[in-house]
């Protein structure tokens, strides 16, 4: 997986360039880090107990993300849920899309078509640890998005 | 068709039977998690796999195993290979043919099993960024996104646990 900062900066730049309001940006960014936050973070924290950690692993599949987002939006007011769900899912989709682009020696953590099949595949454009090196470039992108927004007169 | 989907989504996301719907989502996830655990091809952590393979070497000899974020422990004499440490329990694995990298460096590798805790290298890639840096920026990102979320939405007890009372446009 690319680092979480990469997963945050890309949707942030997209949201700021598109001049989204703060609730939309907050939910989109949350969606973009959600799969790792609920599946990878426990696996790091519970490294010595992989069986316990693997209970959360299914959250890093499209179906797991859908279930999680459906549950999460239920904490919002009823009239907002459909909109918030679409923003959360778009953010999570961006996360999974970014993960799909990477290359790993063992790709057995990316079951895109689960539960239909355990076949895994990746597009192999970059190694997961390389994204840290791209962070300065991404930060410049975010700064550019902020400047663009200010030039349009939206602080 | 679109209006039918809209109506179904509306019903699914309505307050009616909210507790029941949440319980059902939880149950569905639990079922999926059990299926995930039982059905995935490579079960358990990679260090567990090394133990499992070492317990029945005849069964796995010649098979290929991918190890990610293994730490180079020490280099073997005469460029024979290296001993790498896998997982939090730091299981020692001998990888014959691994000549690049220095002790402490992280490496992703694919190697074929030779018995015991020995593998022959097929391919290896040294990490360009240290693990602490990746973990550090990831923790910072998690904190930032949670900060943004809780500065945008605030808790209000009741049926709608969260409401957009502090939303700024």
Interface residues (C-beta under 8 A of the other chain):
Chain A: X3 X4 X5 X7 X8 X9 X21 X22 X23 X25 X26 X27 X29 X30 X33 X36 X37 X41 X44 X47 X48 X50 X51 X54 X55 X56 X57 X58 X59 X61 X63 X64 X67 X68 X70 X71 X73 X74 X75 X76 X77 X78 X80 X81 X82 X85 X104 X105 X106 X108 X111 X114 X115 X118 X127 X129 X130 X132 X133 X135
Chain B: X9 X10 X12 X13 X14 X15 X18 X21 X22 X25 X26 X28 X29 X32 X33 X35 X36 X37 X39 X40 X41 X42 X44 X45 X46 X48 X65 X66 X67 X68 X87 X88 X89 X106 X108 X109 X110 X123 X125 X127 X128 X129 X133 X134 X135 X137 X138 X139 X140 X141 X142 X144 X145 X148 X149 X151 X152 X153 X160 X161 X162 X163 X164 X167 X168 X169
